[in-house]
Amino acid sequence: MADLAFVPPGTVIVANNMIMEAETAHVLQTCQMLAAFARIGCSVTYLWPSYGRTVTALAGLPIDHRPIRCRARYGMARYAEFAARLLLEMRGLAVPTGSVMLSRSLGVALAGQWLTPRLVLELHQDLSPAARRALPLVGRRVRWVAISGSLRDHLIGDCRLPPERVAACHDAVDFTRFTGAGPLPAADRPWPAGCDRDAPVHLYYGTLRPERGLDLIAHAAGALPGHGFVLIGGTAAEVGAARARGLDRPNVRVLPAVAHAEIPGLLRSYRSVLLPYTRAVATHRWMSPLKLFEVLASGTPAVVSRLGPVTEVVDEDQVAFLDPDDPGSLVAQLVRLEREPEAARARAAAGQQMVGARHTWDQRARDILALARAGR
């Protein structure tokens, strides 16, 4: 998309019907986008449902914080209450001419499209049947951001959205934060009890759910007893469930989730990082994994499932691909990584260079503003 270097950024209003109290990927992405809009010179206002609890993820962001007190936390009651309260809140805002509103909620977009001259609705998955029935209510001033090219094609082909109003914007990364991190001291690195310190140890971080490739990792751990595997993520109960799925081995260590601030150092501390998504992931057709961009920025070799949305971002010159339908594929790629370390480092360096040039949060913010202003 066009760069906005010669266009005054103006005001961006972000409104998300999202519970902000936990460090989920959605919350982290939202905070990164808020910070990026502010960095490129926008005046940023953020509205979200508040339940009276502290939201640490928003602390320190140079934005206008506007929490909207709500009671309902679940289901349609939550969506309806937030949309109604948002409408009342925005009627009291002085919305400057040329401002842009961004949301990830169709209900918010339906309410906000009459209050702002430009509105961008960001989607990370397919529209539900109820959302499709509401499409005739979406006006021409609304633009759509799809999290991947696969989702964009689906929205145009199956949902009949006008192609000129839909753009693909993959997730992104705080490039400097991940490139600037050093590996953890050896004594501070989580390490499998059955592995020597010179053993090749591979990291997985994220949700500890079977569809994220836990069975593939368990198979690799059994086939490669000389390799170690560190898995970090989830609650204590999820850690126990993961161990019960074949990961209770001397060369495997499974730990609960850590603060996101600790991730850059962890990524630089192991031989490779594993992203073995399977087709059982509900969004495997359209996803744009935030972790993929973080791993690429770290410069650590990545072993990633060959899925359509992933191959939109990277190729075989930047990562090692595994077949998520073949348990032996991960084993083969880890053996290859040890036999060809220079090639693995070259792929990682190429991936790092690519993501720094194309997938920063600031560039994503510029792309969204360019879409909002297109054709006006």
Secondary structure, 3 states (H helix, E strand, C coil): CCCCCCCCCCEEEEECCCCCCCCCHHHHHHHHHHHHHHHCCCEEEEEEEECCCCCHHHCCCCCEEEEEECCCCCHHHHHHHHHHHHHHHHHCCCCCCCCEEEECCHHHHHHHCCCCCEEEEEECCCCCHHHHHCHHHCCCCEEEEECCHHHHHHHHHCCCCCHHHEEECCCCECHHHHHCCCCCCHHHCCCCCCCCCCCCEEEEECCCCHHHCHHHHHHHHHHCCCCEEEEECCCHHHHHHHHHHHHCCCCEEEECCCCHHHHHHHHCCCCEEEECCCCCCCCCCCCCCHHHHHHHHHCCCEEEECCHHHHCCCCCCCCEEECCCCHHHHHHHHHHHHHCHHHHHHHHHHHHHHHHHHCEHHHHHHHHHHHHHCCC
